[in-house]
């Protein structure tokens, strides 16, 4: 086999990839094969030139699939280059099963990223972006809907006196109280630093009031823990029936929350 003169760094780049390489000459003669490709004997017994001669500094490229005698299918990416001794070609071979696994992992990672973008990292609740998405769609098409606008009291004071780790625990406690509401039609969000919104769909006013009672009970139980943090939350409630104006409901819930905050001002 003829000795192949090629930049060692380029060769190393290909060899460290998930596939292997063959390097052929103008007429398909093998000039180099590594340990990953030397066992492969494909239907292409003669690696004929697959790319036009590069022009204006551009290298020709193509790819195709070939089946070897071992029954496996390989994806072959072929690139043409010149090294002063004429046209040469690099054939980068990879078992398609490697790529199948790679794409599967990439798909899983993509799904994970899509999920992550919808959730608040600290509390695990839906985030503001997800709320805005549902506000444009789901929350405008219900027969009945209830909105709870919530604000955790004294977060800044806790952060300033006990530190941000304590403030984070306070927020997680508030979030946990919402997660303990067992009704499936309850959708909680953390929409800001100390701000939470809970939307309840397919609900009548009586059931919405019961959900509020269940939440208050869950928060009280969490506050019984001897962790030195009392979590109090101002909460405003608004209800709408079919034909409702969602923006008007959100505004009423917001105003009710501020009125509740005034009542609870000074509670530590």
C-alpha positions as CSV (number, residue, x, y, z in Angstrom):
1,X,0.0,0.0,0.0
2,X,1.4,3.4,-0.9
3,X,2.5,5.7,1.8
4,X,0.1,8.5,2.4
5,X,1.4,12.0,3.2
6,X,-1.3,13.9,5.1
7,X,-1.5,16.4,7.9
8,X,-1.4,14.3,11.1
9,X,-3.9,16.5,12.9
10,X,-6.5,16.0,10.1
11,X,-6.0,12.2,10.3
12,X,-6.4,12.3,14.1
13,X,-9.6,14.3,13.8
14,X,-11.2,11.6,11.6
15,X,-9.8,8.7,13.6
16,X,-11.2,10.0,16.9
17,X,-14.7,10.4,15.4
18,X,-17.2,7.6,15.8
19,X,-16.4,6.1,12.4
20,X,-13.2,5.2,10.5
21,X,-11.6,6.3,7.3
22,X,-10.3,5.1,4.0
23,X,-8.2,7.3,1.7
24,X,-8.1,6.5,-2.0
25,X,-6.4,7.8,-5.0
26,X,-7.8,9.1,-8.3
27,X,-8.6,5.6,-9.6
28,X,-10.0,4.2,-6.4
29,X,-6.8,2.5,-5.1
30,X,-6.6,2.3,-1.3
31,X,-3.8,4.5,0.0
32,X,-4.7,4.3,3.7
33,X,-7.2,2.4,5.9
34,X,-7.4,2.5,9.7
35,X,-8.2,-0.2,12.1
36,X,-11.9,0.7,12.1
37,X,-12.3,0.3,8.4
38,X,-9.8,-2.4,7.4
39,X,-12.3,-5.2,8.2
40,X,-15.0,-3.7,6.1
41,X,-15.4,-5.0,2.6
42,X,-18.2,-3.3,0.8
43,X,-19.9,-3.8,-2.5
44,X,-17.7,-1.0,-3.7
45,X,-14.7,-3.2,-4.4
46,X,-13.2,-0.3,-6.3
47,X,-13.6,3.1,-4.6
48,X,-14.0,5.0,-7.8
49,X,-13.8,8.8,-7.8
50,X,-17.0,10.2,-6.4
51,X,-16.2,13.9,-6.4
52,X,-15.3,16.4,-9.0
53,X,-11.9,17.9,-8.7
54,X,-12.0,20.8,-6.3
55,X,-12.0,24.3,-7.8
56,X,-11.4,27.7,-6.3
57,X,-10.3,26.2,-3.1
58,X,-13.6,24.3,-2.6
59,X,-13.6,20.6,-1.9
60,X,-16.3,18.4,-3.4
61,X,-18.4,16.3,-1.0
62,X,-21.0,13.6,-1.2
63,X,-22.4,10.8,0.9
64,X,-24.1,7.6,0.3
65,X,-25.0,4.3,2.0
66,X,-23.2,1.0,1.3
67,X,-23.8,-2.5,2.6
68,X,-20.8,-4.6,3.6
69,X,-20.4,-8.4,3.5
70,X,-21.1,-8.5,7.2
71,X,-24.6,-7.4,6.6
72,X,-24.2,-3.9,8.2
73,X,-25.0,-0.7,6.4
74,X,-22.5,2.1,6.6
75,X,-22.9,5.8,5.9
76,X,-20.0,7.0,3.8
77,X,-19.1,10.6,3.5
78,X,-16.6,11.3,0.7
79,X,-14.5,14.4,0.5
80,X,-12.1,15.2,-2.3
81,X,-8.8,17.1,-1.7
82,X,-5.5,17.7,-3.3
83,X,-2.1,17.3,-1.6
84,X,0.3,18.2,-4.3
85,X,0.3,14.7,-5.7
86,X,-3.0,14.8,-7.3
87,X,-6.6,14.3,-6.4
88,X,-7.3,12.1,-3.3
89,X,-10.4,11.2,-1.5
90,X,-11.3,10.6,2.1
91,X,-14.1,8.2,2.7
92,X,-15.4,8.5,6.3
93,X,-17.3,5.3,7.2
94,X,-19.7,5.0,10.1
95,X,-22.0,2.1,11.1
96,X,-25.5,3.5,10.8
97,X,-26.4,1.9,14.1
98,X,-23.9,4.3,15.7
99,X,-25.8,7.2,14.1
100,X,-29.2,5.7,15.1
101,X,-28.1,5.7,18.7
102,X,-26.6,9.2,18.4
103,X,-29.8,10.6,16.9
104,X,-31.8,8.8,19.6
105,X,-29.7,10.4,22.3
106,X,-30.0,13.8,20.5
107,X,-33.8,13.3,20.3
108,X,-34.0,12.5,24.0
109,X,-31.8,15.6,24.8
110,X,-34.0,17.8,22.6
111,X,-37.1,16.6,24.4
112,X,-35.4,17.3,27.7
113,X,-34.6,20.8,26.6
114,X,-38.1,21.4,25.4
115,X,-39.4,20.3,28.8
116,X,-36.9,22.4,30.7
117,X,-37.9,25.5,28.9
118,X,-41.4,25.2,30.3
119,X,-40.4,24.7,33.9
120,X,-39.1,26.8,36.7
121,X,-35.8,25.4,37.8
122,X,-36.2,26.3,41.5
123,X,-39.7,25.1,42.2
124,X,-40.4,22.6,39.4
125,X,-43.6,24.4,38.5
126,X,-44.5,25.7,35.1
127,X,-42.8,29.0,34.4
128,X,-44.0,32.4,33.1
129,X,-43.3,31.4,29.5
130,X,-45.6,28.4,29.8
131,X,-48.3,30.5,31.5
132,X,-48.2,33.0,28.6
133,X,-48.5,30.1,26.1
134,X,-51.6,28.7,27.9
135,X,-53.0,32.2,28.4
136,X,-53.1,32.6,24.6
137,X,-54.7,29.2,24.0
138,X,-56.2,26.9,26.7
139,X,-57.3,29.6,29.2
140,X,-59.4,31.4,26.6
141,X,-61.5,28.5,25.6
142,X,-63.0,27.2,28.8
143,X,-66.6,27.2,29.9
144,X,-65.5,28.1,33.4
145,X,-62.2,29.2,34.8
146,X,-60.8,30.3,38.2
147,X,-57.6,32.3,38.6
148,X,-55.6,32.5,41.9
149,X,-53.0,35.3,41.9
150,X,-50.4,34.7,44.7
151,X,-47.5,36.6,46.1
152,X,-45.1,35.2,48.8
153,X,-44.9,37.7,51.7
154,X,-41.6,38.9,53.1
155,X,-39.3,37.3,50.6
156,X,-37.0,40.3,50.4
157,X,-36.8,40.4,54.2
158,X,-35.8,36.7,54.4
159,X,-33.2,37.2,51.6
160,X,-31.7,40.2,53.4
161,X,-31.6,38.7,56.9
162,X,-31.3,35.0,56.4
163,X,-29.7,34.7,53.0
164,X,-30.9,33.7,49.5
165,X,-30.8,30.0,50.4
166,X,-33.5,30.6,53.0
167,X,-35.4,32.7,50.5
168,X,-35.2,29.8,48.0
169,X,-36.6,27.4,50.7
170,X,-39.4,29.8,51.3
171,X,-40.3,29.8,47.6
172,X,-40.1,26.0,47.4
173,X,-42.4,25.7,50.4
174,X,-45.0,27.9,48.7
175,X,-44.6,25.8,45.5
176,X,-45.0,22.6,47.5
177,X,-48.3,23.8,48.9
178,X,-49.6,24.1,45.4
179,X,-48.3,20.7,44.4
180,X,-50.3,19.2,47.2
181,X,-53.6,20.2,45.7
182,X,-54.9,16.9,44.4
183,X,-57.3,18.1,41.8
184,X,-56.1,17.3,38.2
185,X,-57.6,20.5,36.8
186,X,-55.3,22.7,38.8
187,X,-52.3,24.2,36.9
188,X,-49.8,26.2,39.0
189,X,-47.1,28.5,37.7
190,X,-44.2,30.5,39.1
191,X,-44.4,33.6,37.1
192,X,-41.8,35.8,38.8
193,X,-39.5,36.1,41.8
194,X,-42.2,35.8,44.5
195,X,-45.2,35.6,42.2
196,X,-47.4,32.5,41.5
197,X,-50.5,32.0,39.5
198,X,-52.8,29.1,39.7
199,X,-55.3,28.4,36.9
200,X,-58.2,26.0,37.5
201,X,-60.1,24.8,34.4
202,X,-63.4,22.9,34.2
203,X,-64.5,24.1,37.6
204,X,-67.5,25.8,39.2
205,X,-67.3,28.5,41.8
206,X,-68.0,26.2,44.7
207,X,-65.3,23.7,43.7
208,X,-62.8,26.6,43.2
209,X,-63.5,27.8,46.7
210,X,-62.8,24.3,48.0
211,X,-59.5,24.2,46.1
212,X,-58.5,27.4,47.8
213,X,-59.4,25.9,51.2
214,X,-57.3,22.7,50.4
215,X,-54.4,24.9,49.4
216,X,-54.5,26.9,52.6
217,X,-54.7,23.7,54.6
218,X,-51.6,22.3,52.8
219,X,-49.7,25.5,53.4
220,X,-50.6,25.5,57.1
221,X,-49.3,21.9,57.4
222,X,-46.0,22.8,55.7
223,X,-45.6,25.7,58.1
224,X,-45.8,23.3,61.1
225,X,-42.4,22.0,60.1
226,X,-39.7,23.3,62.5
227,X,-37.5,24.9,59.8
228,X,-37.7,28.4,61.2
229,X,-39.5,29.7,58.1
230,X,-43.1,30.8,58.2
231,X,-44.5,31.0,54.6
232,X,-47.4,33.4,54.2
233,X,-48.9,34.0,50.8
234,X,-51.2,36.8,49.7
235,X,-53.9,35.3,47.4
236,X,-56.5,36.9,45.1
237,X,-59.2,34.9,43.5
238,X,-61.4,35.6,40.5
239,X,-63.9,33.4,38.6
240,X,-65.3,33.5,35.1
241,X,-68.0,31.7,33.2
242,X,-68.4,31.1,29.5
243,X,-67.9,34.3,27.6
244,X,-65.5,35.6,30.2
245,X,-62.9,38.2,29.5
246,X,-59.6,36.6,30.6
247,X,-57.7,39.8,31.0
248,X,-60.5,41.2,33.2
249,X,-60.4,38.0,35.3
250,X,-56.6,38.3,35.7
251,X,-57.0,42.0,36.7
252,X,-59.6,41.1,39.3
253,X,-57.4,38.4,40.8
254,X,-54.4,40.7,40.9
255,X,-56.4,43.4,42.7
256,X,-57.8,40.9,45.2
257,X,-54.3,39.7,45.8
258,X,-53.1,43.2,46.8
259,X,-56.1,43.6,49.1
260,X,-55.2,40.3,50.8
261,X,-51.6,41.4,51.1
262,X,-52.6,44.6,52.9
263,X,-54.6,42.4,55.4
264,X,-51.6,40.2,56.0
265,X,-49.1,43.0,56.2
266,X,-46.9,42.6,59.2
267,X,-47.4,38.8,59.5
268,X,-44.0,37.2,59.9
